[in-house]
Amino acid sequence: MTKIDVGKLIIESADEIYEAILARKKPSMKFPLRNLQNVKYDPKKGFFELRGRRKERTLTVNTVKAFAQTLRMMALSKELVKTNDIATKREAYYVSKNWGEARFHEQPESDTVMDDVEAYFSVNREQLGFIPEEKGGDIAGKLIVIDEDRATKKKLRIDCTKFGSGAYSIPTSVEHLEFETEAKFILAIETAGMFQRLVKHNYWSTANCILISLGGVPSRACRRFIRRLADDKKLPVYVFVDGDPYGFGNIYRTLKVGSGNAAHLNEFFCVPQASFLGITPDDIIDYKLPTHPLKDVDIKRAKDSLKNDPFILHHKQWQVAISKLVQMGVRAEQQALAAHGLNHVIDTYLPKKLAHPEKFLP
Amino acid sequence: MENKKNSNPNLTNTELQLEMFEEKKPDGTIEAEPVSPEPKPHHDSRTIKKDAALASAAKQREISVSEFFTKNRHLLGFDNPQKALLTAVKEAVDNSLDACEDAGILPEIKVGIIEVGENRFRISVEDNGPGIVKNQIPKIFGKLLYGSKFHTIRQSRGQQGIGISAASMYGQLTTGKGAHITSRIGHDKPAHYYEIQIDTRKNAPIILIDKEVEWESPHGTKVEIELEAVYKKGRRSVDDFIEQTALANPHATIFYSVTGEPPRELSRVTDGLPKEPLEIKPHPYGVELGMLMRMLTDTSAKTLQRFLVQDFSRVSPRVSEDICTKADLSKDMKPSRVQPVQAELLYKAINASKFMAPPTNCLSPIGRELILEGLKKQYNADVYFAVTRPPSVYRGNPFQVEAGVAYGGDLPGEEPVTLYRFANRVPLLYQQMGCSISKGVTQTSWKSYHLQQPKGALPVGPMVLLVNIASVWVPFTSESKEAIAHYPEIVREIRLALMECGRHVSAHIRRHRKETDALKKISFIEKYIPHVGIALKEMLKLDDKQEKAIVETLKDTLQKSRIKTGRE
């Protein structure tokens, strides 16, 4: 990712607004629309791209509050960049408590304004000085991460096989990391529970791989980490999540091509080389997995993605899979494999699946 | 309860039963069970059957009106001491208002609740009505089911002849004391004072005291009854009843006093008496078989054809003849000779015929101006509206719905609206949710009128709703006359009336919102523009003067555009 002089960008924008005000015009700012309707999927590029639709926020009586808040958030960012400091999203929310009437009442309000500012400048929020609190994800396996000691600036070699029953945590900023590995592939896992089981039995050693726990929808840092690692070491990424619309449409799709909300950044926060190991609707039948009925919200999510998600719309195979799941009316969790013995997943399921990566869903 | 059928439109079921019993036994006693004919036992169980019949015959005895009353007092509104107080006051006040209006006198009613002991009160209701003829007094207050409104079909509050005597019987049963009545029919006539008890076995008055007294009023009646009761404030209290009565009877002045409280005067807001309700004959569709049979016996008509024309409204001689033909009965037949089977044929023939809707000029609604006056007098609100619907008909009975609304002002905002229900100007205080008025309110979609409304409930907001149903025969769901039955025609009219009120309120709410929105927007400018200045100052390192210029210029720009477009 290229480093942009954010401070300069902010001053330029502020200046534009200042000029407009003095000219007795109503100043306005244009933001890219941040939703699935405003992204397109180009499989050659491999990620969701903005279509370029924008919303214009003109300063009127109705928008004056949001406008003032956006400007104050920009001012905060400029200050952070200038002093080379950072603020978490939560901290930025608390800073706003000094803004009198313009303060935020709940953090989601300040997060939205922050996302707007981020999209406005088309940079990631880390460059604006804002960092997320979200945890990056856990790593175990044949990987050495090269970081640097903050005090001495000396290289630090972190061996991800040496965490015993624990794991290495992906930091919030991963741009400076380097990697060494002999592993053959990366296995990204949705749940901490499944990750624990595989770590416990040193599955990374058996299968010669790197295990990564996503912890639900992967954070930006996690996606960026996997992307950099996979690019750097030319590793395939296999994704192992629950067999439900959330696992397909939210976790896997976000990891692979990014999200609608942060579409201006998907270029960096996506893993186009990822493919879907399981659990597929066919797995539910082939492995006779115990299931739960799909909830209304699952069905809604599935139908929604069949209708609106450019990624799903591009891949016939995914449309077939999702339609099949809806038709079956059930979902199966990763851990449903335990019904056939706790280590069925290690002894049977994964080896069988990994024998045919070409059959993975795109 | 929709299909409840009474044979006499003026009588509720209980009253009817009582009335019929009374006819059999004029001494006022009631047969607990009808005396069965001589048992005709089967030959193989003769002795057993006979024993049973004898045993049952031994148990059979006459029960008195008082026993009937004691067992069924909930039917008449005396189920508990608090309600008993309300019912007694209500019956007396209803009678007074009816009496005044009948005589064309603007009612002036003094209501007193005097505490005489623990859980013991004396109610006193005095009116300026025409007074009661001396020899009628004992019967009216000392004999159940005696009254002037029995056999007429016209709009009035009381329909029965049971209310006030039931109140005096309740007083007598709980305190042992009879009713005290003072009445005078003219300034040149003496006032009469009576103390009356009811001979509960015979349903006849016992006169304890009968004397002429000095009385300052030129005419009027005063009733005093001592009874076991509980006085409480709040919803469904006597206070509530008095206030609502004043609301629905804007031509009446009520003086109200309760022991230990300052007396109140609820003065009239109009000097015009309500239009006098006209008496009408029953419409053929409103008549049930039982009533038809009674009318056949009571009529003065000599032939069946004449009977139908003379005793019903909207029946022409030709239609009458058709009915007789349809029923396969001779039109010259003597009505009293019609047998029950034939009466049923006649009843079916009537219902298979077509008639004009009944006349509706017999109704006397409160009127929209007076509803507005009443609401304005009692509530400090922002907007008032009232509507009187045109008369309509359900099952042959004419009726008319009125609704009024007060919104905003001092009314509490976060609670379900207050709903006042009236039937012929009489407040209905109990069984709110079983009433078609409430049904009409909950079925109206208040959300489209900018009011909150939980599903299937009263809307929420600073609002008072008033609904009055005027009818010659209000279909109550039960004998205690607390709720109106769900006739679709009635619910429909109620909803139409409420929708008119809703539209009016909604227009007000919209206007009001627009104004507050505008104010809010001005305050937005004041609140947030300075922050635009602060942020730009921080980012561009401006000085205070430049910051001030930003704020002033921007405020000016926005104000101008707001005025120009009229909205932003």
Boltz contact constraints between the chains, C-beta under 6 A:
constraints:
  - contact:
      token1: [A, 14]
      token2: [B, 536]
      max_distance: 6.0
  - contact:
      token1: [A, 14]
      token2: [B, 539]
      max_distance: 6.0
  - contact:
      token1: [A, 14]
      token2: [B, 540]
      max_distance: 6.0
  - contact:
      token1: [A, 18]
      token2: [B, 536]
      max_distance: 6.0
  - contact:
      token1: [A, 18]
      token2: [B, 540]
      max_distance: 6.0
  - contact:
      token1: [A, 21]
      token2: [B, 550]
      max_distance: 6.0
  - contact:
      token1: [A, 21]
      token2: [B, 553]
      max_distance: 6.0
  - contact:
      token1: [A, 21]
      token2: [B, 554]
      max_distance: 6.0
  - contact:
      token1: [A, 24]
      token2: [B, 557]
      max_distance: 6.0
  - contact:
      token1: [A, 60]
      token2: [B, 568]
      max_distance: 6.0
  - contact:
      token1: [A, 61]
      token2: [B, 521]
      max_distance: 6.0
  - contact:
      token1: [A, 61]
      token2: [B, 524]
      max_distance: 6.0
  - contact:
      token1: [A, 61]
      token2: [B, 558]
      max_distance: 6.0
  - contact:
      token1: [A, 61]
      token2: [B, 562]
      max_distance: 6.0
  - contact:
      token1: [A, 61]
      token2: [B, 568]
      max_distance: 6.0
  - contact:
      token1: [A, 64]
      token2: [B, 524]
      max_distance: 6.0
  - contact:
      token1: [A, 64]
      token2: [B, 528]
      max_distance: 6.0
  - contact:
      token1: [A, 65]
      token2: [B, 528]
      max_distance: 6.0
  - contact:
      token1: [A, 68]
      token2: [B, 528]
      max_distance: 6.0
  - contact:
      token1: [A, 68]
      token2: [B, 531]
      max_distance: 6.0
  - contact:
      token1: [A, 68]
      token2: [B, 532]
      max_distance: 6.0
  - contact:
      token1: [A, 71]
      token2: [B, 532]
      max_distance: 6.0
  - contact:
      token1: [A, 71]
      token2: [B, 535]
      max_distance: 6.0
  - contact:
      token1: [A, 72]
      token2: [B, 531]
      max_distance: 6.0
  - contact:
      token1: [A, 72]
      token2: [B, 535]
      max_distance: 6.0
  - contact:
      token1: [A, 75]
      token2: [B, 535]
      max_distance: 6.0
  - contact:
      token1: [A, 75]
      token2: [B, 538]
      max_distance: 6.0
  - contact:
      token1: [A, 75]
      token2: [B, 539]
      max_distance: 6.0
  - contact:
      token1: [A, 78]
      token2: [B, 539]
      max_distance: 6.0
  - contact:
      token1: [A, 101]
      token2: [B, 527]
      max_distance: 6.0
  - contact:
      token1: [A, 102]
      token2: [B, 531]
      max_distance: 6.0
